Each structure stands twice: as C-alpha cells, then as structure tokens.
Amino acid sequence: MSVTVTNISKTYGAQKALDDVSFSVNKGQVVGLLGPNGAGKSTLMKIITCFIPQTSGAVSVCGQDVTENPIEVKKRVGYLPEHNPLYADMYVKEYLSFVAGMYHITQPRQRIAEMIERTGLGPEQKKKIGALSKGYRQRVGLAQALIHDPQVLILDEPTSGLDPNQLAEIRSLISETGKEKTVILSTHIMQEVTAICNRVIIINKGKIVADEHPEVLRRHASKNSFRVEFDKAAQRQQLLAVTGVASAENISGNSWRLVSKDEKDIRQELFQFAVANQLAVLSLQKEESSLEDIFQDLTRQPVA
C-alpha cells in the first residue's frame, strides 16, 4: 500500500477533528477526499504529509511511518496545501530552482523545464510569482509538488481559481499522474470527482461515512425511482396496482415519478401496463442519485 491510515484520531482541546479514521490507498488510484468545511480533510492531509502529528493511530507512506521517519516520508510525498504558500518576490524559475535544490535533484534545469511544460507555466515563467494570477500560482504550486517525482501526491483544492480551460488541463495532468502514482485530492467540485477520481472517501465530523467508486456509490444510493411519460393520461390508482410500484407522483401532464418496492426494476411491468391500457410510452428512465445528492444526504445526517 502506498498510504495506510490506521485508527487515526486528532483532537484540539475538547474538539475532535478526526475520529478513528482508517483506510489505505494503492498506487494508481486517484482518491477524492470530500466533506463539508470543518470535516477534517485538511487535518488528515497535514498528518499524512508530516505537518502535524496525530493524537493517536498510525500512518505509513510507502512503508515509512510518518512519526518515526518524517524525512523519508517527505521525500516520497508531493504536497499542495489549500492556501498555496509561495515566495511572491521570487521569479517562477528561481522558485522552482530553490525547491529542486532542497530535494537535491540531479539535472535541475532539465527537470524545471519539464515541470514548466507539464503545468503550462511557459508563458509566465519569467514573471515574479507575486505578479501571477491565482490560477498560475496554483500551477506553480503543482510544479513544486511534482518536481521531485514523488510516489504520493497530496492536493488540497488543487483547481481553486482556475478558469475552464485551465481546469481541463490540470485535471488531465492529475489523471495522467494518477496512472503511475498515488493521488489524494480534496475538492468541493463534484464534477471534478466524477471526471478524475476512481475512488471517493467522504468525511463528516471527523468520521468516514462513505468509501467507494463514484459510480458504485451512485448506484448503491439510487432512490429506486423511475420517471415515465405516456402519450395519454393514466390514473394514479392504476399505476399503484402495477406489480412492484410503491408510490406514484404526477410530475406534470402525463409524466409520473414511480418508486419501486425492494429495489425492484419495474420497467418491464410498466411496458406491460402501457400495452394493456393502450398507452404509448414516450420516455422511461431510472432516476439515479447524483454525487451532490449523496454528499448532502451523508453529511446532513448525524454521525453515530
């Protein structure tokens, strides 16, 4: 396992930021870490990257314990914090040269040029960091996180401040990076999770409340509802008599939302009903919960 988190808890006085959190992440996974503000996401990332210690539990990165071997862990981790700390008076290439020196990178000029190309910093590389837009400062942060070719990449809100074109480019970079490394990123953008993550961990009040592939999570959270539109009016009592139908709600005109019993797929029964009642089915689809719906449901519920 690239990252193993075992029974981690973190307290600040009387406040428990993390409560007995456990999970592991393999190489080649891009994991989206989701949760409302104050859920414990940034705290967890800071523990994994050795910025703060846990109160209890253990974390290992590439076989190195974060408490016993923090220097070895930092050699293997690239980290972009939420509030990207940069030296505003340094030029882009100067700053990347400074970071490369800290990691004792061989052939630093070649590596800096590669990072500038990969993160799209070429047009701004001769500017001071303080003169860059927020989007380009994020790119500098990504470049410094990747410059030492880490095995694990930890990104806290990596696409904050990027325009739509920059979003597509950075998402592509993260996806490509995730093929050969371990990537853990936090975000509030659900489309981002769907686009680049092959696993999502949702944290609420310091506890993990979901850990699954986004599509599997959506299927498991399906509302078992079906939306059907007929060419003519149907009666509610007729629809309730269809085998497997638990409830029927008229949406508008000849459109209905039907909820099935016991997760039953009622599409075949609906077609048979339509034929028997000389109705044409204009549309029929199973409604699935969006990732936004699932997130809201899981983070609004009290944690046991």
TIMIPA-954189 format. One record per residue (C-alpha): y, z, x. Coordinates in steps of 0.2 Angstrom, whole numbers, plus 5000, padded with zeros to 4 digits. Each point is the difference from the previous one (the first is absolute). Layout:
// TIMIPA-954189
<rotor><py>Y</py><pz>Z</pz><px>X</px></rotor>
...
//
This chain:
// TIMIPA-954189
<rotor><py>5000</py><pz>5000</pz><px>5000</px></rotor>
<rotor><py>5017</py><pz>4996</pz><px>5006</px></rotor>
<rotor><py>5009</py><pz>5014</pz><px>4991</px></rotor>
<rotor><py>4991</py><pz>5015</pz><px>4993</px></rotor>
<rotor><py>5009</py><pz>5013</pz><px>4990</px></rotor>
<rotor><py>4990</py><pz>5016</pz><px>4995</px></rotor>
<rotor><py>5006</py><pz>5014</pz><px>4989</px></rotor>
<rotor><py>5018</py><pz>4998</pz><px>5005</px></rotor>
<rotor><py>5012</py><pz>5013</pz><px>4993</px></rotor>
<rotor><py>5019</py><pz>5002</pz><px>5004</px></rotor>
<rotor><py>5011</py><pz>5014</pz><px>4994</px></rotor>
<rotor><py>5018</py><pz>5003</pz><px>5002</px></rotor>
<rotor><py>5003</py><pz>5018</pz><px>4995</px></rotor>
<rotor><py>4994</py><pz>5002</pz><px>4982</px></rotor>
<rotor><py>5000</py><pz>4981</pz><px>4998</px></rotor>
<rotor><py>4983</py><pz>4990</pz><px>5002</px></rotor>
<rotor><py>5004</py><pz>4982</pz><px>5005</px></rotor>
<rotor><py>4982</py><pz>4995</pz><px>5003</px></rotor>
<rotor><py>4985</py><pz>5009</pz><px>4992</px></rotor>
<rotor><py>4983</py><pz>4997</pz><px>5007</px></rotor>
<rotor><py>5001</py><pz>4981</pz><px>5003</px></rotor>
<rotor><py>4986</py><pz>4991</pz><px>5007</px></rotor>
<rotor><py>4996</py><pz>4981</pz><px>5003</px></rotor>
<rotor><py>4996</py><pz>4988</pz><px>5014</px></rotor>
<rotor><py>5005</py><pz>4982</pz><px>5004</px></rotor>
<rotor><py>4991</py><pz>4987</pz><px>5009</px></rotor>
<rotor><py>5006</py><pz>4986</pz><px>5011</px></rotor>
<rotor><py>5005</py><pz>4985</pz><px>4990</px></rotor>
<rotor><py>5007</py><pz>5009</pz><px>4985</px></rotor>
<rotor><py>5017</py><pz>5000</pz><px>4994</px></rotor>
<rotor><py>5003</py><pz>5016</pz><px>4990</px></rotor>
<rotor><py>5014</py><pz>5002</pz><px>4988</px></rotor>
<rotor><py>5006</py><pz>5018</pz><px>4999</px></rotor>
<rotor><py>5008</py><pz>5003</pz><px>4983</px></rotor>
<rotor><py>5008</py><pz>5015</pz><px>4991</px></rotor>
<rotor><py>5016</py><pz>5006</pz><px>4993</px></rotor>
<rotor><py>5014</py><pz>5007</pz><px>5010</px></rotor>
<rotor><py>4995</py><pz>5017</pz><px>5007</px></rotor>
<rotor><py>4981</py><pz>4996</pz><px>4998</px></rotor>
<rotor><py>4996</py><pz>5003</pz><px>5019</px></rotor>
<rotor><py>4999</py><pz>4982</pz><px>5006</px></rotor>
<rotor><py>5012</py><pz>5001</pz><px>5014</px></rotor>
<rotor><py>4993</py><pz>5017</pz><px>5005</px></rotor>
<rotor><py>4983</py><pz>4993</pz><px>5001</px></rotor>
<rotor><py>5006</py><pz>4986</pz><px>5011</px></rotor>
<rotor><py>5010</py><pz>5012</pz><px>5012</px></rotor>
<rotor><py>4984</py><pz>5010</pz><px>5002</px></rotor>
<rotor><py>4989</py><pz>4985</pz><px>5004</px></rotor>
<rotor><py>5013</py><pz>4994</pz><px>5013</px></rotor>
<rotor><py>5002</py><pz>5017</pz><px>5008</px></rotor>
<rotor><py>5018</py><pz>5003</pz><px>4995</px></rotor>
<rotor><py>4996</py><pz>5016</pz><px>4991</px></rotor>
<rotor><py>4984</py><pz>5011</pz><px>5000</px></rotor>
<rotor><py>4989</py><pz>5003</pz><px>4985</px></rotor>
<rotor><py>4998</py><pz>5018</pz><px>4993</px></rotor>
<rotor><py>4982</py><pz>4998</pz><px>4999</px></rotor>
<rotor><py>4986</py><pz>4986</pz><px>5001</px></rotor>
<rotor><py>4998</py><pz>4987</pz><px>5013</px></rotor>
<rotor><py>5005</py><pz>4982</pz><px>5003</px></rotor>
<rotor><py>4993</py><pz>4988</pz><px>5013</px></rotor>
<rotor><py>5006</py><pz>4983</pz><px>5005</px></rotor>
<rotor><py>4988</py><pz>4988</pz><px>5009</px></rotor>
<rotor><py>4990</py><pz>5016</pz><px>5004</px></rotor>
<rotor><py>5014</py><pz>5010</pz><px>5007</px></rotor>
<rotor><py>5006</py><pz>5016</pz><px>4992</px></rotor>
<rotor><py>5018</py><pz>5000</pz><px>4996</px></rotor>
<rotor><py>5002</py><pz>5019</pz><px>5004</px></rotor>
<rotor><py>4989</py><pz>4999</pz><px>5016</px></rotor>
<rotor><py>5005</py><pz>4983</pz><px>5007</px></rotor>
<rotor><py>5017</py><pz>4995</pz><px>4993</px></rotor>
<rotor><py>5005</py><pz>4989</pz><px>5014</px></rotor>
<rotor><py>4984</py><pz>4990</pz><px>4999</px></rotor>
<rotor><py>5003</py><pz>4998</pz><px>4981</px></rotor>
<rotor><py>5017</py><pz>4994</pz><px>5003</px></rotor>
<rotor><py>4994</py><pz>4987</pz><px>5012</px></rotor>
<rotor><py>4989</py><pz>4993</pz><px>4986</px></rotor>
<rotor><py>5013</py><pz>5001</pz><px>4986</px></rotor>
<rotor><py>5015</py><pz>4990</pz><px>4995</px></rotor>
<rotor><py>5012</py><pz>5008</pz><px>4988</px></rotor>
<rotor><py>5014</py><pz>4995</pz><px>4990</px></rotor>
<rotor><py>5008</py><pz>5015</pz><px>4991</px></rotor>
<rotor><py>5009</py><pz>4999</pz><px>4983</px></rotor>
<rotor><py>5017</py><pz>5003</pz><px>5008</px></rotor>
<rotor><py>4999</py><pz>4987</pz><px>5015</px></rotor>
<rotor><py>5007</py><pz>5009</pz><px>5015</px></rotor>
<rotor><py>5008</py><pz>4988</pz><px>5012</px></rotor>
<rotor><py>5013</py><pz>5000</pz><px>5014</px></rotor>
<rotor><py>5014</py><pz>4991</pz><px>4992</px></rotor>
<rotor><py>5009</py><pz>4997</pz><px>5016</px></rotor>
<rotor><py>4986</py><pz>4991</pz><px>5008</px></rotor>
<rotor><py>4997</py><pz>4981</pz><px>4999</px></rotor>
<rotor><py>4983</py><pz>4995</pz><px>4992</px></rotor>
<rotor><py>4992</py><pz>4994</pz><px>5015</px></rotor>
<rotor><py>5006</py><pz>5015</pz><px>5010</px></rotor>
<rotor><py>4993</py><pz>5012</pz><px>4987</px></rotor>
<rotor><py>4983</py><pz>4991</pz><px>5000</px></rotor>
<rotor><py>5000</py><pz>5000</pz><px>5019</px></rotor>
<rotor><py>5003</py><pz>5019</pz><px>4999</px></rotor>
<rotor><py>4986</py><pz>5003</pz><px>4988</px></rotor>
<rotor><py>4988</py><pz>4989</pz><px>5011</px></rotor>
<rotor><py>5005</py><pz>5010</pz><px>5015</px></rotor>
<rotor><py>4994</py><pz>5016</pz><px>4991</px></rotor>
<rotor><py>4983</py><pz>4992</pz><px>4997</px></rotor>
<rotor><py>4999</py><pz>4994</pz><px>5017</px></rotor>
<rotor><py>4997</py><pz>4982</pz><px>4994</px></rotor>
<rotor><py>4995</py><pz>4987</pz><px>5013</px></rotor>
<rotor><py>5010</py><pz>4984</pz><px>4999</px></rotor>
<rotor><py>5013</py><pz>5008</pz><px>4988</px></rotor>
<rotor><py>5011</py><pz>4984</pz><px>4999</px></rotor>
<rotor><py>4985</py><pz>4990</pz><px>4993</px></rotor>
<rotor><py>4996</py><pz>5013</pz><px>4988</px></rotor>
<rotor><py>5018</py><pz>5002</pz><px>4994</px></rotor>
<rotor><py>5001</py><pz>4982</pz><px>4997</px></rotor>
<rotor><py>4984</py><pz>5000</pz><px>4990</px></rotor>
<rotor><py>5006</py><pz>5014</pz><px>4989</px></rotor>
<rotor><py>5017</py><pz>4992</pz><px>4997</px></rotor>
<rotor><py>4991</py><pz>4984</pz><px>4995</px></rotor>
<rotor><py>4988</py><pz>5010</pz><px>4989</px></rotor>
<rotor><py>5013</py><pz>5010</pz><px>4991</px></rotor>
<rotor><py>5013</py><pz>4986</pz><px>4998</px></rotor>
<rotor><py>5013</py><pz>5008</pz><px>5011</px></rotor>
<rotor><py>5004</py><pz>4984</pz><px>5009</px></rotor>
<rotor><py>5017</py><pz>4997</pz><px>4992</px></rotor>
<rotor><py>5006</py><pz>5018</pz><px>5003</px></rotor>
<rotor><py>4992</py><pz>5004</pz><px>5016</px></rotor>
<rotor><py>5016</py><pz>5000</pz><px>5010</px></rotor>
<rotor><py>5009</py><pz>5011</pz><px>4988</px></rotor>
<rotor><py>5002</py><pz>5019</pz><px>5001</px></rotor>
<rotor><py>4989</py><pz>5009</pz><px>4988</px></rotor>
<rotor><py>5015</py><pz>5008</pz><px>4992</px></rotor>
<rotor><py>5007</py><pz>4983</pz><px>4995</px></rotor>
<rotor><py>4984</py><pz>4995</pz><px>4991</px></rotor>
<rotor><py>4997</py><pz>5000</pz><px>4981</px></rotor>
<rotor><py>4987</py><pz>5013</pz><px>4993</px></rotor>
<rotor><py>4987</py><pz>4987</pz><px>4999</px></rotor>
<rotor><py>5001</py><pz>4995</pz><px>5018</px></rotor>
<rotor><py>5000</py><pz>5018</pz><px>5005</px></rotor>
<rotor><py>4984</py><pz>5002</pz><px>4991</px></rotor>
<rotor><py>4993</py><pz>4985</pz><px>5010</px></rotor>
<rotor><py>5005</py><pz>5009</pz><px>5016</px></rotor>
<rotor><py>4991</py><pz>5015</pz><px>4994</px></rotor>
<rotor><py>4985</py><pz>4990</pz><px>4997</px></rotor>
<rotor><py>5001</py><pz>4992</pz><px>5017</px></rotor>
<rotor><py>5000</py><pz>5017</pz><px>5009</px></rotor>
<rotor><py>4986</py><pz>5006</pz><px>4989</px></rotor>
<rotor><py>4989</py><pz>4985</pz><px>5006</px></rotor>
<rotor><py>5006</py><pz>4997</pz><px>5017</px></rotor>
<rotor><py>4986</py><pz>5010</pz><px>5009</px></rotor>
<rotor><py>4987</py><pz>4992</pz><px>4989</px></rotor>
<rotor><py>4994</py><pz>5016</pz><px>4991</px></rotor>
<rotor><py>4983</py><pz>5002</pz><px>4992</px></rotor>
<rotor><py>5008</py><pz>5009</pz><px>4985</px></rotor>
<rotor><py>5017</py><pz>4995</pz><px>4992</px></rotor>
<rotor><py>5009</py><pz>5013</pz><px>4989</px></rotor>
<rotor><py>5014</py><pz>4993</pz><px>4989</px></rotor>
<rotor><py>5011</py><pz>5010</pz><px>4989</px></rotor>
<rotor><py>5009</py><pz>4988</pz><px>4988</px></rotor>
<rotor><py>4999</py><pz>4986</pz><px>5012</px></rotor>
<rotor><py>5009</py><pz>4987</pz><px>4989</px></rotor>
<rotor><py>5015</py><pz>5010</pz><px>4995</px></rotor>
<rotor><py>5016</py><pz>4990</pz><px>5000</px></rotor>
<rotor><py>4991</py><pz>4983</pz><px>5002</px></rotor>
<rotor><py>5005</py><pz>4985</pz><px>4990</px></rotor>
<rotor><py>4987</py><pz>4989</pz><px>4991</px></rotor>
<rotor><py>4997</py><pz>4988</pz><px>5014</px></rotor>
<rotor><py>4999</py><pz>5015</pz><px>5013</px></rotor>
<rotor><py>4988</py><pz>5009</pz><px>4988</px></rotor>
<rotor><py>4988</py><pz>4985</pz><px>5000</px></rotor>
<rotor><py>5001</py><pz>4999</pz><px>5019</px></rotor>
<rotor><py>4997</py><pz>5018</pz><px>5004</px></rotor>
<rotor><py>4986</py><pz>5002</pz><px>4987</px></rotor>
<rotor><py>4992</py><pz>4985</pz><px>5008</px></rotor>
<rotor><py>5002</py><pz>5009</pz><px>5017</px></rotor>
<rotor><py>4992</py><pz>5016</pz><px>4993</px></rotor>
<rotor><py>4986</py><pz>4991</pz><px>4992</px></rotor>
<rotor><py>4996</py><pz>4991</pz><px>5017</px></rotor>
<rotor><py>5001</py><pz>5016</pz><px>5009</px></rotor>
<rotor><py>4988</py><pz>5008</pz><px>4988</px></rotor>
<rotor><py>4986</py><pz>4988</pz><px>5004</px></rotor>
<rotor><py>4998</py><pz>5008</pz><px>5018</px></rotor>
<rotor><py>5008</py><pz>5017</pz><px>4998</px></rotor>
<rotor><py>5001</py><pz>5015</pz><px>4988</px></rotor>
<rotor><py>5016</py><pz>5000</pz><px>4990</px></rotor>
<rotor><py>5006</py><pz>5014</pz><px>4989</px></rotor>
<rotor><py>5016</py><pz>4996</pz><px>4991</px></rotor>
<rotor><py>5010</py><pz>5010</pz><px>4986</px></rotor>
<rotor><py>5010</py><pz>4990</pz><px>4987</px></rotor>
<rotor><py>5008</py><pz>5001</pz><px>4983</px></rotor>
<rotor><py>4998</py><pz>4982</pz><px>4997</px></rotor>
<rotor><py>4984</py><pz>4997</pz><px>4990</px></rotor>
<rotor><py>5000</py><pz>4981</pz><px>5003</px></rotor>
<rotor><py>4999</py><pz>5004</pz><px>5019</px></rotor>
<rotor><py>4984</py><pz>5010</pz><px>4997</px></rotor>
<rotor><py>4993</py><pz>4986</pz><px>4990</px></rotor>
<rotor><py>5005</py><pz>4987</pz><px>5013</px></rotor>
<rotor><py>4994</py><pz>5008</pz><px>5016</px></rotor>
<rotor><py>4990</py><pz>5015</pz><px>4997</px></rotor>
<rotor><py>4981</py><pz>5000</pz><px>4999</px></rotor>
<rotor><py>5000</py><pz>5019</pz><px>4996</px></rotor>
<rotor><py>5012</py><pz>5012</pz><px>4991</px></rotor>
<rotor><py>5001</py><pz>5019</pz><px>5001</px></rotor>
<rotor><py>5011</py><pz>5008</pz><px>4988</px></rotor>
<rotor><py>5007</py><pz>5018</pz><px>5003</px></rotor>
<rotor><py>5007</py><pz>5011</pz><px>4988</px></rotor>
<rotor><py>5007</py><pz>5018</pz><px>5004</px></rotor>
<rotor><py>4991</py><pz>5000</pz><px>5016</px></rotor>
<rotor><py>4983</py><pz>4995</pz><px>4993</px></rotor>
<rotor><py>4991</py><pz>4983</pz><px>5000</px></rotor>
<rotor><py>4998</py><pz>4994</pz><px>4982</px></rotor>
<rotor><py>4993</py><pz>4983</pz><px>5003</px></rotor>
<rotor><py>4992</py><pz>4991</pz><px>5015</px></rotor>
<rotor><py>4993</py><pz>4982</pz><px>4996</px></rotor>
<rotor><py>5003</py><pz>4981</pz><px>5002</px></rotor>
<rotor><py>5015</py><pz>4995</pz><px>4989</px></rotor>
<rotor><py>4990</py><pz>4989</pz><px>4989</px></rotor>
<rotor><py>4986</py><pz>5012</pz><px>4998</px></rotor>
<rotor><py>5012</py><pz>5013</pz><px>4995</px></rotor>
<rotor><py>5008</py><pz>4989</pz><px>4987</px></rotor>
<rotor><py>4983</py><pz>4996</pz><px>4993</px></rotor>
<rotor><py>4995</py><pz>5018</pz><px>4999</px></rotor>
<rotor><py>5016</py><pz>5005</pz><px>4992</px></rotor>
<rotor><py>4999</py><pz>4986</pz><px>4987</px></rotor>
<rotor><py>5006</py><pz>5005</pz><px>4983</px></rotor>
<rotor><py>4986</py><pz>4991</pz><px>4991</px></rotor>
<rotor><py>5012</py><pz>4991</pz><px>4990</px></rotor>
<rotor><py>5000</py><pz>4981</pz><px>4995</px></rotor>
<rotor><py>5014</py><pz>4990</pz><px>4993</px></rotor>
<rotor><py>4995</py><pz>4986</pz><px>4988</px></rotor>
<rotor><py>5011</py><pz>4988</pz><px>4990</px></rotor>
<rotor><py>4993</py><pz>4990</pz><px>4985</px></rotor>
<rotor><py>5007</py><pz>4985</pz><px>4991</px></rotor>
<rotor><py>5001</py><pz>5009</pz><px>4984</px></rotor>
<rotor><py>5002</py><pz>5018</pz><px>4994</px></rotor>
<rotor><py>4985</py><pz>5013</pz><px>5002</px></rotor>
<rotor><py>4999</py><pz>5016</pz><px>4991</px></rotor>
<rotor><py>4999</py><pz>5016</pz><px>5010</px></rotor>
<rotor><py>4985</py><pz>5007</pz><px>4990</px></rotor>
<rotor><py>4991</py><pz>4984</pz><px>5004</px></rotor>
<rotor><py>5003</py><pz>5002</pz><px>5019</px></rotor>
<rotor><py>4995</py><pz>5018</pz><px>5000</px></rotor>
<rotor><py>4983</py><pz>4995</pz><px>4992</px></rotor>
<rotor><py>4997</py><pz>4989</pz><px>5015</px></rotor>
<rotor><py>4986</py><pz>5008</pz><px>5011</px></rotor>
<rotor><py>5007</py><pz>5010</pz><px>5014</px></rotor>
<rotor><py>5018</py><pz>5000</pz><px>4995</px></rotor>
<rotor><py>5008</py><pz>5018</pz><px>5000</px></rotor>
<rotor><py>5018</py><pz>4996</pz><px>4995</px></rotor>
<rotor><py>5010</py><pz>4985</pz><px>4995</px></rotor>
<rotor><py>5019</py><pz>4998</pz><px>5002</px></rotor>
<rotor><py>5010</py><pz>4986</pz><px>4993</px></rotor>
<rotor><py>5012</py><pz>4994</pz><px>5014</px></rotor>
<rotor><py>5009</py><pz>4986</pz><px>4991</px></rotor>
<rotor><py>4996</py><pz>4987</pz><px>4988</px></rotor>
<rotor><py>4981</py><pz>4996</pz><px>5002</px></rotor>
<rotor><py>4999</py><pz>5009</pz><px>5017</px></rotor>
<rotor><py>4990</py><pz>5016</pz><px>5002</px></rotor>
<rotor><py>4996</py><pz>5012</pz><px>5013</px></rotor>
<rotor><py>4982</py><pz>5007</pz><px>4998</px></rotor>
<rotor><py>4992</py><pz>5015</pz><px>5009</px></rotor>
<rotor><py>4981</py><pz>5000</pz><px>5003</px></rotor>
<rotor><py>4988</py><pz>5014</pz><px>4999</px></rotor>
<rotor><py>4991</py><pz>5006</pz><px>5016</px></rotor>
<rotor><py>5008</py><pz>4987</pz><px>5011</px></rotor>
<rotor><py>4991</py><pz>4986</pz><px>4990</px></rotor>
<rotor><py>5005</py><pz>4982</pz><px>5002</px></rotor>
<rotor><py>5003</py><pz>4994</pz><px>4983</px></rotor>
<rotor><py>5005</py><pz>4982</pz><px>5003</px></rotor>
<rotor><py>4984</py><pz>4993</pz><px>4993</px></rotor>
<rotor><py>5001</py><pz>5010</pz><px>4985</px></rotor>
<rotor><py>5018</py><pz>4995</pz><px>4997</px></rotor>
<rotor><py>4995</py><pz>4981</pz><px>5001</px></rotor>
<rotor><py>4986</py><pz>5003</pz><px>4988</px></rotor>
<rotor><py>5012</py><pz>5009</pz><px>4988</px></rotor>
<rotor><py>5013</py><pz>4986</pz><px>5001</px></rotor>
<rotor><py>4986</py><pz>4987</pz><px>4996</px></rotor>
<rotor><py>4994</py><pz>5010</pz><px>4985</px></rotor>
<rotor><py>5018</py><pz>5002</pz><px>4993</px></rotor>
<rotor><py>5005</py><pz>4982</pz><px>5004</px></rotor>
<rotor><py>5013</py><pz>5005</pz><px>5013</px></rotor>
<rotor><py>5004</py><pz>4991</pz><px>5016</px></rotor>
<rotor><py>5002</py><pz>5010</pz><px>5015</px></rotor>
<rotor><py>5016</py><pz>4994</pz><px>5009</px></rotor>
<rotor><py>4999</py><pz>5013</pz><px>5014</px></rotor>
<rotor><py>4989</py><pz>5014</pz><px>5006</px></rotor>
<rotor><py>5002</py><pz>5011</pz><px>5015</px></rotor>
<rotor><py>4995</py><pz>5016</pz><px>5007</px></rotor>
<rotor><py>5015</py><pz>5011</pz><px>5004</px></rotor>
<rotor><py>4998</py><pz>5009</pz><px>5017</px></rotor>
<rotor><py>5011</py><pz>5014</pz><px>5007</px></rotor>
<rotor><py>5012</py><pz>4995</pz><px>5013</px></rotor>
<rotor><py>5002</py><pz>5010</pz><px>5016</px></rotor>
<rotor><py>5016</py><pz>5006</pz><px>4994</px></rotor>
<rotor><py>4992</py><pz>5007</pz><px>4984</px></rotor>
<rotor><py>4986</py><pz>5008</pz><px>5010</px></rotor>
<rotor><py>5012</py><pz>5008</pz><px>5013</px></rotor>
<rotor><py>5011</py><pz>5007</pz><px>4985</px></rotor>
<rotor><py>4984</py><pz>5007</pz><px>4991</px></rotor>
<rotor><py>4993</py><pz>5008</pz><px>5016</px></rotor>
<rotor><py>5017</py><pz>5008</pz><px>5006</px></rotor>
<rotor><py>5006</py><pz>5006</pz><px>4983</px></rotor>
<rotor><py>4984</py><pz>5010</pz><px>4998</px></rotor>
<rotor><py>4999</py><pz>5018</pz><px>5006</px></rotor>
<rotor><py>4989</py><pz>5002</pz><px>5016</px></rotor>
<rotor><py>4986</py><pz>5012</pz><px>4997</px></rotor>
//
